[in-house]
Structure formats: structure tokens, C-alpha cells
């Protein structure tokens, strides 16, 4: 489903974020991408989503060479991906409900059906009672749940999260880990970039590790 073929990414100024990385994620797999801060985990995720292009090698997602997609093809790729980045990027002048609905509005989804899907997504992440709340009134963990609801609103086949439990207290972190496990149990392919893979080891996740841009295991 996702395959890296000898992928490298070098930024202007000579910084090499990834070097000759090759691996594959199979359909329905739960995979943890481990590594220290600055190891290249975020860059790897951005390459999958078409937010960056590789300097060398190829990134394949569902048979598509992401680096060679035309600009107008990238949004269609992202519809099949649910992305939860480190920065929630919730719109502070819109309610929780409106934040989660935004991806559906962008794609022209019928408003009545969109509202139903928003409420289902909020229920899945345990945030139904906060649909009319403003993001700044929520805790960090609650904002994270809203970001996850927004990521799953298009019912993606692949859910990717960059440090999904960072800056959360241990109890909240365990709840978020269990939430991702529930999506995996429903058949969603999961890729989690994290510095704390112990949260996901009870769920039988496969583990690969980056160090200074290179794949170790």
C-alpha cells in the first residue's frame, strides 16, 4: 500500500533529513515509526502526503508515484489519507463542529449528509458533547481528539499521525493510543510516528526506527 524505494530528502543548505530509506507498509497494518527528535519522522510523513517531494528515490501510495503527481492530483491522494500532524491547526474562530466539517465542505459534500458524518466522527473520538465549543476552551488532549475526528471525516483507508501522544499526560496518552487501536481493528491502515512506542507495543504494532535520517530496523 505504501512503499519507499531508496528515498532521500535533502533540504536547501545541504541538510539531509532522509537517506536511502526503503520499507513497505501493507494494507491493514499497524506500524510504529520510532526515532529521536530530528530523526526524519515528520519528513517521511510529509513525503507520503505529498507535502514534500523526494530528492531521490520513489514514494508509492496505493500504486501512485507521489513525487510525480501533478499538483491537481495531490488533493485526490490526500482524500484517502487521514493526517494528524503535531500542530492541530484548528481554526480558533470556528466551533469544534465546523472544524471537523471543513474537509467535507472543501470537497463539496452535501451539507445535510456532512453534518451526520461530523457527529459520527465526534462520537468515535468521545467529543460529541463539545460540538459547539470553541477550540481555545478545550484542553490539549481534547483539541487532539478534534484533530483526529477531522482526519477521519473522509473515512480514509490510511491514518497517519505524527507524535499523536506528545505533550499529553499519561492517562490521556493511553486513551489516544487505544483510540488508534480501535481504528486499526476496524480495518484502517495505521502509521504512527512516535518517540514513545511503548504505548502501542501491547497492540502488536510492527516497529521500524529512524536515526539521523537512516532506517535502522
C-alpha positions as a printed NumPy array, in Angstrom:
array([[  0.   ,   0.   ,   0.   ],
       [  2.839,   2.401,   0.898],
       [  6.354,   1.743,  -0.354],
       [  9.591,   3.722,  -0.099],
       [ 12.26 ,   2.842,  -2.654],
       [ 15.688,   4.217,  -1.686],
       [ 14.216,   7.576,  -0.745],
       [ 16.383,  10.524,   0.237],
       [ 15.337,  14.065,   1.09 ],
       [ 17.829,  16.904,   1.162],
       [ 16.737,  20.452,   2.016],
       [ 18.297,  23.695,   0.748],
       [ 21.51 ,  24.332,   2.609],
       [ 22.529,  20.672,   2.459],
       [ 20.579,  19.231,   5.421],
       [ 19.751,  15.597,   4.667],
       [ 16.543,  14.621,   6.5  ],
       [ 16.305,  11.128,   4.97 ],
       [ 18.982,   8.985,   3.332],
       [ 18.345,   5.882,   1.206],
       [ 15.223,   4.75 ,   3.079],
       [ 13.352,   1.656,   1.858],
       [ 10.402,  -0.082,   3.528],
       [  6.813,  -1.128,   2.885],
       [  3.543,  -0.798,   4.804],
       [  0.983,  -3.453,   3.948],
       [ -2.769,  -2.954,   3.794],
       [ -4.369,  -3.206,   7.243],
       [ -1.064,  -2.954,   9.111],
       [ -0.346,  -1.054,  12.331],
       [  3.167,   0.352,  12.098],
       [  5.103,   2.46 ,  14.59 ],
       [  7.845,   4.707,  13.247],
       [ 10.266,   5.296,  16.111],
       [ 13.229,   7.624,  16.395],
       [ 14.723,  10.552,  18.241],
       [ 13.629,  14.137,  17.681],
       [ 15.015,  15.195,  14.304],
       [ 15.407,  11.61 ,  13.064],
       [ 13.332,  12.32 ,   9.949],
       [  9.922,  11.009,  11.032],
       [  7.982,  14.159,  10.145],
       [  9.719,  14.435,   6.781],
       [  8.794,  10.842,   5.976],
       [  5.127,  11.556,   6.734],
       [  5.145,  14.697,   4.587],
       [  6.54 ,  12.687,   1.673],
       [  3.652,  10.216,   1.916],
       [  1.102,  13.035,   1.909],
       [  2.729,  14.877,  -0.983],
       [  3.63 ,  17.83 ,   1.249],
       [  7.263,  17.277,   0.248],
       [  8.867,  15.57 ,  -2.746],
       [ 11.882,  13.253,  -2.519],
       [ 15.294,  14.378,  -3.683],
       [ 15.98 ,  10.798,  -4.8  ],
       [ 14.023,   7.543,  -4.902],
       [ 10.286,   6.932,  -5.118],
       [  7.36 ,   7.013,  -2.704],
       [  4.405,   4.855,  -3.753],
       [  0.947,   5.161,  -2.195],
       [ -1.764,   2.815,  -3.49 ],
       [  0.144,   2.351,  -6.737],
       [  0.753,   6.063,  -7.302],
       [  4.207,   7.601,  -7.529],
       [  3.585,  10.531,  -5.179],
       [  6.618,  12.519,  -6.295],
       [  5.385,  12.572,  -9.903],
       [  1.764,  13.52 ,  -9.242],
       [  0.534,  16.699, -10.884],
       [ -0.467,  19.458,  -8.489],
       [ -4.161,  18.939,  -9.228],
       [ -3.858,  15.219,  -8.422],
       [ -2.477,  15.669,  -4.898],
       [ -5.846,  16.556,  -3.269],
       [ -7.295,  13.255,  -4.508],
       [ -4.386,  11.4  ,  -2.918],
       [ -4.967,  13.141,   0.407],
       [ -8.652,  12.188,   0.459],
       [ -7.57 ,   8.577,   1.032],
       [ -5.217,   9.643,   3.842],
       [ -6.137,  10.851,   7.304],
       [ -3.384,  13.117,   8.625],
       [ -2.896,  14.106,  12.256],
       [  0.081,  16.447,  12.419],
       [  1.862,  17.742,  15.521],
       [  0.255,  21.158,  15.036],
       [ -3.515,  20.733,  15.303],
       [ -4.178,  23.8  ,  13.144],
       [ -7.736,  24.098,  14.393],
       [ -9.486,  27.314,  13.353],
       [ -9.95 ,  29.244,  16.573],
       [-12.859,  31.313,  15.235],
       [-14.942,  28.229,  14.398],
       [-16.635,  25.677,  16.608],
       [-15.481,  22.098,  17.009],
       [-18.323,  21.033,  14.701],
       [-17.262,  23.458,  11.97 ],
       [-13.596,  22.48 ,  12.256],
       [-14.404,  18.814,  11.721],
       [-16.785,  19.58 ,   8.859],
       [-14.26 ,  21.706,   6.961],
       [-12.715,  18.889,   4.834],
       [-16.204,  17.883,   3.651],
       [-17.1  ,  21.458,   2.699],
       [-13.887,  21.777,   0.712],
       [-14.788,  18.693,  -1.341],
       [-18.389,  19.806,  -1.905],
       [-20.036,  17.142,   0.242],
       [-23.836,  17.679,   0.679],
       [-24.296,  19.715,   3.908],
       [-27.042,  17.534,   5.406],
       [-25.033,  14.329,   4.952],
       [-21.881,  16.127,   6.097],
       [-23.491,  17.04 ,   9.42 ],
       [-24.308,  13.39 ,  10.07 ],
       [-20.735,  12.346,   9.342],
       [-19.349,  15.041,  11.623],
       [-21.438,  13.794,  14.534],
       [-20.372,  10.201,  13.9  ],
       [-16.697,  11.256,  13.853],
       [-17.058,  13.252,  17.066],
       [-18.776,  10.307,  18.735],
       [-15.92 ,   7.997,  17.758],
       [-13.381,  10.225,  19.486],
       [-15.561,  10.918,  22.522],
       [-16.184,  14.595,  21.761],
       [-19.905,  14.691,  20.939],
       [-20.76 ,  16.972,  23.849],
       [-18.226,  19.577,  22.697],
       [-19.503,  20.135,  19.148],
       [-20.473,  23.753,  19.897],
       [-17.319,  24.556,  21.871],
       [-14.546,  26.804,  20.579],
       [-11.096,  25.181,  20.286],
       [ -9.405,  27.561,  22.734],
       [-11.748,  26.426,  25.507],
       [-10.551,  22.806,  25.169],
       [ -7.603,  21.081,  26.816],
       [ -4.671,  19.926,  24.707],
       [ -5.94 ,  16.346,  24.751],
       [ -9.425,  17.435,  23.702],
       [ -8.036,  19.502,  20.844],
       [ -6.099,  16.44 ,  19.763],
       [ -9.302,  14.389,  19.645],
       [-10.921,  17.044,  17.467],
       [ -7.94 ,  16.895,  15.096],
       [ -8.346,  13.11 ,  14.9  ],
       [-12.073,  13.472,  14.169],
       [-11.225,  15.871,  11.338],
       [ -8.665,  13.379,   9.991],
       [-11.171,  10.513,   9.84 ],
       [-14.12 ,  12.503,   8.48 ],
       [-13.414,  11.325,   4.908],
       [-13.234,   7.704,   6.14 ],
       [ -9.628,   7.261,   4.963],
       [ -8.102,   3.876,   4.242],
       [ -4.826,   5.066,   5.808],
       [ -4.496,   7.081,   9.027],
       [ -1.131,   8.733,   9.697],
       [ -0.227,  10.536,  12.897],
       [  2.915,  12.476,  13.797],
       [  3.634,  12.215,  17.553],
       [ -0.052,  11.691,  18.467],
       [  0.622,  11.425,  22.214],
       [  3.248,  14.153,  22.587],
       [  2.64 ,  16.658,  25.418],
       [ -0.272,  14.621,  26.808],
       [ -0.423,  13.328,  30.355],
       [ -0.04 ,   9.516,  30.68 ],
       [ -3.76 ,   8.796,  31.087],
       [ -4.729,  10.85 ,  28.039],
       [ -1.871,   9.321,  26.038],
       [ -3.147,   5.811,  26.765],
       [ -6.647,   6.834,  25.688],
       [ -5.342,   8.215,  22.387],
       [ -3.306,   5.046,  21.803],
       [ -6.414,   2.93 ,  22.404],
       [ -8.356,   5.152,  20.003],
       [ -5.892,   4.466,  17.188],
       [ -6.053,   0.767,  18.024],
       [ -9.836,   0.872,  17.57 ],
       [ -9.425,   2.38 ,  14.089],
       [ -6.936,  -0.348,  13.224],
       [ -9.373,  -3.008,  14.45 ],
       [-11.915,  -1.546,  12.009],
       [ -9.521,  -2.237,   9.107],
       [ -7.725,   1.104,   8.735],
       [ -4.01 ,   1.018,   7.943],
       [ -2.19 ,   2.981,  10.663],
       [  1.234,   4.673,  10.65 ],
       [  2.265,   6.342,  13.895],
       [  5.446,   8.362,  14.239],
       [  6.275,   8.487,  17.924],
       [  9.103,   8.788,  20.426],
       [  7.142,   6.577,  22.853],
       [  6.348,   3.352,  21.021],
       [  5.743,   1.523,  24.326],
       [  2.191,   2.913,  24.261],
       [  1.467,   0.907,  21.122],
       [  3.519,  -2.254,  21.727],
       [  0.603,  -4.   ,  23.533],
       [ -1.325,  -3.815,  20.254],
       [  1.175,  -5.859,  18.248],
       [  2.441,  -2.959,  16.156],
       [  5.328,  -3.54 ,  13.767],
       [  8.217,  -1.211,  14.524],
       [ 10.773,   0.494,  12.318],
       [ 13.292,   3.051,  13.537],
       [ 14.982,   6.088,  12.054],
       [ 18.208,   7.644,  13.302],
       [ 19.698,  10.708,  11.631],
       [ 17.598,  10.061,   8.538],
       [ 18.578,   6.428,   8.117],
       [ 16.488,   3.33 ,   8.689],
       [ 17.921,   1.177,  11.494],
       [ 15.376,  -1.61 ,  11.896]])
